[in-house]
Amino acid sequence: MVNQNTTTHDDIYSIFARRIDGSEESMEQYRGQWILVVNVASKCGFTPQYAGLEKLYQDFRDRGFVILGFPCNQFMGQEPGSDSEILGFCSTRYQVSFPIFSKVDVNGPATHEVYRFLKQQARSWLGFQRIGWNFTKFLVHPDGRMVERFLPTTTPATIGNRLSTLMGDQLLPRK
């Protein structure tokens, strides 16, 4: 994958990404929402987290929360499919309804700008910028500040507990 945009961004909202249907989307449309960005893969030991991520999305989406899934094939070729195959897998196997984007690189010279920005904001628990595996997660505050980087082993349920705490009195009744 060729990285066509190596601009340094001051915030996540100035970045564009290609949705899995091929349309370009500005991260600006997510301003004011809690954002969980996840690099996903369909043939990974963590792939069952899709179910937990969908539940997390359903539980919190009416409270100003969105999950953005970015398929990545950089870890042992665990996301080999085309965009249409990935979309079919997510839709039929896990009934994913949160936004899924086209396959991206999360490390190396072709790192997508979303991940270049996120990794600059939050290093791993060992202090590295590099993403170590699929299902690494980044939580972004509604004002664009990086809140936390989560390991692939961190379950969506754990993130839900953390999100509930962070939202505090911002919890809104469900529709």
N, C-alpha and C positions, 0 to 999 in steps of 0.2 A: 504494500500500500504506500502510496506517495503522499507525503504531507505537503499540501499546497499552501498552508498558512502557518508561518512560523512567528507570527506577531505575538508579542507579550501582551497579555490582557490584564487589566486592572481588576476586573470582576468577571464572574461566570456569565453575566447577562449580555456581554458583548460578543459571545461566541455563537456560531451557527453549527448545526450538526444535521446530517442527512438521516431522515426517518427511514425505517425499513421499507416503506412504500416508495422511496426515492425522492420525496419532497424535502426541501430544505426548511429547517426550523430554527428560529432564534431562541436562545435560552432566556431571552427577555420575557417571553410569555410566562415564565415560571417565577418571575419576581413576585415577592410577597408570599411565596409558599415554602414550606419545608421541602427540601429536595434530597432524595437518597439516590445517588448514582452508583450503579453496580455493573462491573464487567462480568457478563454471563457467558455460559457455554452449555451446549446440550449433551455433551458426552463426558462430563466431569463428575467426580464423586459428590460434588456439592450441588449438582443439577437439581436434586429434589428441593433445594431451597426456593425454587420457582414457586412452589405451592405456598410456602410461608411468606414469600414476598407478595404474592397476590393477596393473601389474607391480610397482611399488613396494609397493603394499598386499600383494600376494601374497608378495613377498620378505620383508617385515618384520612381517606381522600376528601371526605366532606368537612374535614377540619383544616384544610389548607396544606395537604401533603401530597407529594407525587413521587413516584419511583421512575427513574430513567434507566432502562436497561441497554447496555452497549455490548453486543456480542464481540468476542475476541478469540482469535485462533492462535495466539502466541504461546499457549501453554500446552505442550505435547499434542498440538493439533486437535484440541477437544471441541472446536467449533468449526468443522470443515464445510458445512453446508453453505448454499447460496442464501441470499436474503429471503427469497421466497420459501426455501426449505426451513430456515430458522423460524420464520413467521408461522408456517404451518405447524411446526413442532410446538412452539409456545402456545398457539391457539388451541390445538387439539389435545395435547398431552397435559397442559397445566391451565388452560383457559385464562391465559394472561391477558389482562385488559389495560395494564399500565403501558406507557409509551416504550416502544422498542425501536432502536436506531440501527442503521447499517453497521456491519462489522467494522471494527476499528482496531488499531494498534494502541496499546496502553504503555508500551515501553519502546525505547529505541528512537532512531532518527525520524520515523514516521508517526510518532506518538500524536494522537488526535489532540487538538487544542483543549478540549474539555479536560482530558487527563493531564496534559501539560500543566494547566492551571491548578487542578486539584492537588497534584503531587507537589507543587511548589508551596501550597498552603498547608499540607498535612503530610508529614513523613510517617513511615511505618514505626512500630514500637521499637525497632532496632535503630531508627534514625535514618533509614534509607528512603529516597524518593521512589525508587523502583517498586512497581507492583509485583508481588511475589507469586500470585496465583489468581485463578478465576474466583469470582464472587467476593473480591475486595470491595468494600462499600465506603462511600463518603457521604456524610450528612452535612447539608448546607442549610444555614439559618435563613428565614424569609428575607432578611436584609442582605444576604449574600455572603455573610461571614462563614468560614469553615468552622463547623462544630466539632466533628470527630471523624477519624478514619477507623474503620472496623476491619479486623482480620476476616478471611474467608470462613473461618470456623465460628464466627459470631452469628448466631441464629437471628432470623427476622423477628422472632418473639422477644429476644433480648433487646433488639433495637426498638421494638414497640414499647417496651418498658422504659427505655431511655427517653424515647420521644415523648411519652406521657409525662415524665418528670420535667423535661425541657419545656413542654408546652404550658405546664402549670395552669395558671388561671386563663390561658388562651383557649382552653378546650371549649369548643362550640357544640351545641346539641346536634345530634345527627338529624339529617333531613328524613 
